[in-house]
Amino acid sequence: MTIQTNEIIKVGIADLKFAKSPDVLRTSGLGSCVGVVVYDSSLNIAGMSHVMLPDSSLSKRSDLNELKYADTAIPFLVNQLLRDGARKFALKAKIAGGAQMFSFSSSNDMLRVGARNVEAVKQILTEYRIPIIAEDVHGNSGRTIEFNLETNMLKIRTVSQGETEI
């Protein structure tokens, strides 16, 4: 009898990774960043992106890290899943993060990075017609998330608030 173990695939900041069941995708350090999981539950395949910023057009760098921005990372994630056999109509998403980590007395929208990240992620998933099945966003605490490909559950550990599953 063989015992199948779940490998934990770590997704770094401004990174994305793909996995198949029984593996688990994990990313930590989600403050204002948003963790985006897109998956095809019947095929047990998923990808996770750790989105840092909403919009790549604001970058002045020529060596742009496409995985850092919602508007470039999510299309890459979706297209790779489709190349790996996922079916567009079956794709679903779960998201977490987008906290406001610091309080500002200014009403400057550029300082609301967490909220802008959540808005950008939701807009792009809507454009791709991928429903968000569950979310744990905003607040002011950091998070670590793990997506279990066997159960399609997203485990969220929130700093000083414990653990939940969505």
Backbone bond lengths (Angstrom), bond angles and torsions (degrees), N, CA, C in turn:
res aa  C-N    CA-C-N  psi(-1)  N-CA   C-N-CA  omega(-1)  CA-C   N-CA-C  phi
1 M - - - 1.450 - - 1.538 108.92 -
2 T 1.309 115.78 131.21 1.458 118.93 177.78 1.527 109.27 -100.66
3 I 1.300 114.42 138.98 1.458 120.26 177.58 1.519 107.33 -101.17
4 Q 1.310 114.86 122.46 1.458 119.67 -179.21 1.530 108.83 -89.28
5 T 1.311 115.92 125.78 1.456 119.44 -179.71 1.521 109.92 -103.87
6 N 1.298 114.67 149.16 1.462 120.34 177.17 1.515 108.35 -85.99
7 E 1.308 116.44 120.26 1.455 119.92 173.68 1.519 107.55 -85.67
8 I 1.326 115.83 136.45 1.464 119.86 175.92 1.521 107.70 -93.90
9 I 1.314 115.48 118.27 1.456 122.08 -179.57 1.522 106.87 -99.63
10 K 1.321 115.60 115.34 1.464 121.10 -175.63 1.525 110.80 -87.90
11 V 1.312 114.46 131.54 1.457 122.68 178.07 1.523 107.06 -107.18
12 G 1.315 116.67 120.30 1.459 121.12 -179.16 1.516 112.12 -78.95
13 I 1.313 115.15 179.16 1.469 121.30 176.45 1.531 108.07 -71.53
14 A 1.330 116.53 134.86 1.476 122.54 -176.88 1.520 110.21 58.54
15 D 1.339 115.97 46.19 1.460 123.71 -174.10 1.526 107.58 -140.01
16 L 1.324 116.41 167.49 1.455 120.66 168.25 1.510 109.23 -152.36
17 K 1.334 114.79 151.88 1.470 121.73 -178.69 1.520 108.67 -142.35
18 F 1.339 114.22 162.09 1.461 122.14 179.85 1.515 108.52 -123.14
19 A 1.346 115.78 154.92 1.461 119.78 -179.80 1.520 110.04 -154.99
20 K 1.335 113.58 163.37 1.462 122.61 172.94 1.513 108.03 -125.53
21 S 1.325 115.76 156.02 1.458 120.75 178.11 1.528 108.72 -59.10
22 P 1.327 119.21 140.22 1.463 130.47 14.12 1.537 113.60 -98.58
23 D 1.326 117.73 19.24 1.462 119.74 -175.59 1.530 112.21 -70.42
24 V 1.324 114.60 166.35 1.455 123.12 179.95 1.527 107.79 -126.11
25 L 1.322 116.46 133.49 1.467 122.06 175.60 1.523 108.08 -97.65
26 R 1.344 116.85 133.18 1.470 120.72 -178.89 1.518 110.58 -135.02
27 T 1.334 115.14 139.61 1.458 120.31 168.47 1.523 108.48 -139.33
28 S 1.312 114.78 144.51 1.464 119.95 178.52 1.525 108.46 -125.38
29 G 1.307 115.71 173.00 1.457 119.87 179.74 1.510 113.22 78.99
30 L 1.349 117.26 25.59 1.458 119.64 177.06 1.521 108.48 -82.91
31 G 1.317 116.37 99.38 1.453 121.85 171.43 1.512 106.29 -100.05
32 S 1.329 116.58 -97.07 1.462 120.14 174.53 1.531 111.18 -78.85
33 C 1.330 116.96 -12.12 1.466 121.58 176.80 1.533 110.08 -69.55
34 V 1.335 115.78 160.45 1.461 120.87 178.02 1.524 108.55 -122.69
35 G 1.332 115.08 129.54 1.459 121.38 171.93 1.514 107.86 -88.42
36 V 1.336 116.23 126.16 1.459 122.10 -177.63 1.522 107.85 -119.59
37 V 1.331 116.54 121.73 1.465 121.62 175.52 1.524 107.56 -112.03
38 V 1.324 116.31 124.76 1.458 121.89 173.89 1.516 105.67 -118.50
39 Y 1.358 116.30 131.32 1.466 119.01 -173.47 1.528 112.18 -147.55
40 D 1.327 114.22 157.81 1.464 123.74 171.66 1.523 104.64 -114.97
41 S 1.330 116.96 102.15 1.468 121.31 -171.24 1.522 113.34 -66.47
42 S 1.318 118.74 -31.39 1.464 118.94 -178.49 1.530 111.67 -75.88
43 L 1.326 117.54 -23.34 1.468 120.52 177.63 1.527 112.06 -100.43
44 N 1.341 116.76 -4.30 1.464 122.17 178.87 1.530 112.89 55.11
45 I 1.330 115.93 43.56 1.465 120.34 173.27 1.526 108.56 -124.12
46 A 1.332 114.83 147.50 1.458 119.49 -177.54 1.514 110.33 -154.35
47 G 1.312 114.62 161.92 1.450 122.17 171.00 1.515 108.21 -133.42
48 M 1.339 115.00 148.31 1.462 120.44 177.37 1.513 108.49 -127.05
49 S 1.326 115.13 134.23 1.460 121.99 177.44 1.517 108.84 -119.32
50 H 1.329 115.83 140.55 1.467 122.70 175.35 1.528 106.19 -107.88
51 V 1.331 115.85 92.63 1.462 122.84 -174.81 1.529 109.73 -83.21
52 M 1.328 115.78 125.50 1.464 121.54 -179.45 1.522 113.98 -93.76
53 L 1.329 115.75 -39.46 1.464 120.94 -173.87 1.529 109.74 -138.03
54 P 1.334 117.30 155.56 1.460 119.62 -173.74 1.525 116.30 -76.95
55 D 1.336 117.68 -34.51 1.461 118.84 -163.66 1.531 111.70 -140.73
56 S 1.317 116.69 116.74 1.466 121.46 -178.37 1.525 112.72 -69.35
57 S 1.330 117.74 -20.24 1.465 119.18 -177.26 1.534 111.89 -68.29
58 L 1.318 117.05 -15.27 1.467 120.29 178.94 1.526 112.03 -82.88
59 S 1.338 116.50 -9.82 1.458 120.29 -178.90 1.521 110.35 -78.71
60 K 1.317 115.87 140.33 1.454 120.74 177.83 1.526 111.24 -101.79
61 R 1.336 115.80 2.85 1.468 119.77 -176.50 1.524 111.35 -84.31
62 S 1.306 116.40 143.05 1.461 120.05 176.96 1.529 110.86 -84.94
63 D 1.335 117.76 -23.82 1.469 121.29 179.62 1.534 109.31 -98.60
64 L 1.313 115.61 58.43 1.459 124.36 -174.07 1.527 112.05 -60.23
65 N 1.333 116.94 130.29 1.464 121.86 171.36 1.527 106.94 -87.20
66 E 1.332 116.35 101.94 1.463 121.48 -176.38 1.526 112.60 -61.94
67 L 1.326 117.35 -23.09 1.456 120.74 -176.57 1.529 112.09 -78.69
68 K 1.308 117.27 -7.78 1.463 123.23 -176.54 1.530 112.44 -82.19
69 Y 1.328 117.47 -25.50 1.462 122.79 -168.85 1.532 111.71 -113.36
70 A 1.342 115.65 141.54 1.461 120.70 179.09 1.527 111.75 -58.01
71 D 1.338 116.94 -42.81 1.469 120.11 -173.96 1.525 114.02 -71.99
72 T 1.326 118.34 -13.56 1.470 120.43 177.49 1.531 111.77 -114.42
73 A 1.332 118.15 -33.49 1.468 121.22 -177.63 1.529 111.95 -70.32
74 I 1.330 117.33 -44.23 1.469 119.18 -176.23 1.532 111.92 -66.61
75 P 1.335 120.46 -44.31 1.470 118.52 174.45 1.533 112.44 -58.52
76 F 1.338 117.48 -40.25 1.463 121.02 177.14 1.528 109.77 -60.92
77 L 1.320 116.72 -46.11 1.463 122.85 -179.91 1.530 111.05 -58.85
78 V 1.326 116.58 -50.61 1.463 121.22 -177.95 1.523 110.99 -63.92
79 N 1.321 116.98 -47.02 1.470 119.81 -178.10 1.524 112.00 -63.20
80 Q 1.326 117.69 -37.35 1.467 120.04 178.20 1.531 110.78 -68.07
81 L 1.319 117.85 -40.46 1.472 120.35 176.70 1.521 110.75 -60.47
82 L 1.327 117.04 -42.44 1.467 120.70 178.51 1.526 110.79 -64.20
83 R 1.334 117.56 -39.21 1.474 120.81 176.58 1.527 111.12 -64.98
84 D 1.336 115.87 -30.99 1.468 120.46 -179.63 1.528 112.70 -83.31
85 G 1.336 117.21 3.36 1.463 120.17 174.20 1.516 115.78 109.60
86 A 1.324 118.75 -5.15 1.465 120.20 177.63 1.527 108.68 -63.28
87 R 1.325 115.70 152.35 1.459 121.31 179.57 1.519 108.62 -103.50
88 K 1.323 116.59 127.67 1.468 121.90 -174.28 1.522 111.75 -52.48
89 F 1.334 117.17 -44.07 1.470 120.19 -176.56 1.528 112.24 -67.80
90 A 1.334 117.65 -18.79 1.466 121.27 -176.58 1.529 113.04 -95.97
91 L 1.323 117.24 -5.43 1.469 119.08 -176.54 1.521 111.93 -70.86
92 K 1.337 114.73 138.99 1.459 123.30 177.25 1.518 107.13 -135.39
93 A 1.335 116.13 163.82 1.458 119.86 -179.40 1.525 110.90 -135.48
94 K 1.321 114.23 153.35 1.462 123.64 168.87 1.524 105.61 -134.34
95 I 1.337 115.69 140.48 1.463 119.36 -177.46 1.527 110.43 -134.18
96 A 1.325 115.55 152.09 1.465 121.04 176.83 1.522 108.91 -152.57
97 G 1.329 115.70 150.66 1.464 121.63 177.74 1.505 111.34 116.54
98 G 1.309 115.29 -150.44 1.461 121.10 178.76 1.518 113.51 73.00
99 A 1.321 115.85 33.82 1.465 119.99 -179.58 1.527 111.18 -74.52
100 Q 1.316 115.19 156.63 1.459 122.24 171.19 1.526 105.00 -95.98
101 M 1.324 116.66 97.96 1.460 121.25 -169.99 1.532 113.27 -78.49
102 F 1.309 117.50 -21.30 1.466 120.81 -177.93 1.518 108.05 -133.17
103 S 1.313 117.02 147.33 1.466 119.17 176.97 1.526 109.03 -96.62
104 F 1.320 114.55 137.33 1.456 121.35 -177.98 1.521 108.82 -123.44
105 S 1.289 115.86 143.86 1.461 118.99 175.93 1.528 110.67 -86.09
106 S 1.315 116.36 -10.32 1.462 121.19 -179.10 1.527 110.01 -84.68
107 S 1.309 116.74 151.21 1.461 120.43 175.18 1.528 110.74 -95.74
108 N 1.325 116.89 15.18 1.460 122.16 -179.49 1.529 110.10 -62.31
109 D 1.333 116.80 118.34 1.452 122.67 -177.30 1.534 112.42 -63.54
110 M 1.325 117.73 -26.89 1.470 120.77 -179.28 1.532 111.41 -64.05
111 L 1.332 117.44 -23.17 1.456 120.95 -179.74 1.531 112.10 -81.02
112 R 1.311 117.70 -13.88 1.463 122.31 -179.95 1.531 110.14 -87.33
113 V 1.317 116.98 57.24 1.468 121.11 -173.38 1.526 111.44 -61.29
114 G 1.328 117.23 -44.76 1.463 120.30 -179.04 1.514 112.50 -58.48
115 A 1.326 116.50 -49.86 1.466 120.97 -179.84 1.524 111.05 -63.58
116 R 1.331 117.08 -40.14 1.473 120.41 178.75 1.527 110.71 -66.50
117 N 1.326 117.82 -36.56 1.466 120.87 176.91 1.531 110.73 -63.19
118 V 1.336 116.33 -45.88 1.473 120.30 179.70 1.526 110.03 -61.30
119 E 1.328 117.69 -45.85 1.465 121.46 179.22 1.525 111.19 -59.23
120 A 1.330 117.05 -44.83 1.462 120.98 -178.68 1.532 111.45 -64.97
121 V 1.335 116.62 -43.92 1.470 120.75 179.43 1.528 110.04 -60.87
122 K 1.330 116.35 -47.00 1.469 119.94 -179.43 1.522 111.64 -63.12
123 Q 1.334 117.09 -40.00 1.462 120.46 -179.69 1.532 110.79 -63.53
124 I 1.315 117.12 -43.96 1.465 120.15 -177.55 1.522 111.09 -69.32
125 L 1.339 117.12 -41.42 1.470 119.35 176.75 1.522 110.57 -62.68
126 T 1.332 118.08 -36.66 1.465 121.96 176.60 1.524 110.39 -64.31
127 E 1.337 116.75 -43.14 1.468 120.44 178.65 1.530 111.02 -60.12
128 Y 1.323 117.38 -34.86 1.463 121.98 178.82 1.530 112.11 -85.84
129 R 1.333 116.60 -0.59 1.470 123.17 -178.86 1.535 111.20 57.84
130 I 1.321 115.42 41.93 1.460 121.34 176.52 1.526 107.20 -105.63
131 P 1.336 117.04 115.14 1.463 118.91 -178.07 1.525 111.85 -71.46
132 I 1.325 115.55 141.70 1.464 121.26 173.44 1.523 106.39 -89.75
133 I 1.325 115.69 110.96 1.462 122.03 -175.84 1.530 110.89 -76.70
134 A 1.325 116.88 -35.24 1.462 121.13 -179.37 1.524 109.06 -155.29
135 E 1.335 115.06 153.26 1.458 119.40 178.95 1.521 110.00 -149.92
136 D 1.324 114.89 151.27 1.464 123.02 172.41 1.522 104.86 -139.32
137 V 1.335 115.70 90.82 1.460 120.63 -172.13 1.525 111.39 -126.78
138 H 1.323 114.47 166.03 1.465 125.08 178.11 1.525 110.59 72.78
139 G 1.311 117.79 -151.43 1.461 121.44 -173.40 1.518 110.31 78.58
140 N 1.336 115.98 -163.17 1.466 118.87 -179.71 1.525 112.00 -139.33
141 S 1.352 116.78 27.67 1.464 121.36 179.02 1.518 110.80 -122.69
142 G 1.322 114.43 147.66 1.460 120.24 176.50 1.524 111.43 -73.33
143 R 1.340 115.43 159.79 1.455 121.19 -177.20 1.523 111.43 -137.78
144 T 1.331 114.54 153.92 1.458 123.77 165.54 1.516 105.82 -121.84
145 I 1.343 117.09 135.12 1.465 119.37 -179.60 1.521 110.55 -125.05
146 E 1.336 114.75 149.05 1.464 122.75 174.73 1.521 108.58 -134.11
147 F 1.332 116.13 128.80 1.465 120.70 177.45 1.519 108.42 -107.98
148 N 1.341 115.85 119.30 1.459 122.61 179.54 1.524 108.32 -91.86
149 L 1.319 116.69 116.68 1.459 120.50 -176.03 1.521 113.45 -72.60
150 E 1.327 118.36 -18.74 1.469 120.20 177.25 1.521 111.38 -77.64
151 T 1.332 116.82 -36.73 1.462 120.62 -175.60 1.530 113.38 -105.47
152 N 1.327 117.00 -13.02 1.470 123.24 -175.05 1.521 112.08 60.49
153 M 1.324 115.83 24.82 1.465 120.57 178.02 1.528 109.51 -96.82
154 L 1.316 114.73 140.31 1.455 121.70 176.17 1.524 107.52 -105.38
155 K 1.336 115.45 112.50 1.460 121.26 177.92 1.517 107.78 -89.41
156 I 1.326 115.75 129.99 1.462 121.60 -176.65 1.522 108.70 -121.74
157 R 1.318 115.71 120.79 1.466 121.16 172.53 1.518 106.80 -104.23
158 T 1.330 115.89 116.13 1.455 121.69 -178.80 1.521 108.72 -105.83
159 V 1.321 116.15 132.12 1.458 121.83 -178.52 1.528 109.45 -52.54
160 S 1.309 116.11 126.92 1.464 126.72 178.35 1.537 114.14 59.04
161 Q 1.342 117.36 15.35 1.477 119.12 178.38 1.515 112.70 -128.28
162 G 1.336 117.78 0.92 1.465 119.47 176.85 1.507 114.03 85.75
163 E 1.342 114.93 -156.63 1.453 122.70 -170.89 1.524 110.75 -122.53
164 T 1.328 116.26 140.73 1.466 121.72 172.86 1.511 108.60 -137.03
165 E 1.321 116.68 165.82 1.462 121.86 174.20 1.514 109.06 -128.47
166 I 1.324 114.64 138.07 1.469 119.83 176.31 1.510 109.02 -130.99
